[in-house]
Amino acid sequence: MSLRLFLAALAIAACGNALAAEPPAAPSAVPVRHPSLKSCNREATAKQLSGKRREQYVKDCTAGKTAAAAVPAAVPAAIPTAASH
């Protein structure tokens, strides 16, 4: 009887460990969005680009490689020091 009790306790402990394991990481809820071709063409027009330069700019823009397509990084605010008071 104690062997059955031991096996039952072992099975419950094993199931508990399986349930306590963290689930696999879910994919990002917001997919990475690159600028659309339409917005990149508007930017190229605003910069008055034409020919090969325009083609390369639009290609880089849609791939997210241009400075205009990149999301600007937040600039940290200046932290006042004790000496400045």
C-alpha positions, 0 to 999 in steps of 0.5 A: 500500500505504501508503494502505491501511495508513493507512486501516486505522490510521485505522479502528482509531483511530476504533473505539478512540475510540468504545469509549473513550467513556463509556457514558450514565449509568444511572438511579439503582438506588434509585428515590425512594420517597415514604411510602405512604398507609398510613404517612401515615394512621398519622402523621395518626392519631398527630397526631390530625388530622381532616377537611380538616386530615387530608386535606391532611396525608395528601396532602402526606405522600404527596407527600413535602412534610411534615416527618415524611415528609422524611428528616432531614439528617445533622448534622455533628459538631463539629470540635475546634479547636486553641484548645479543646485 
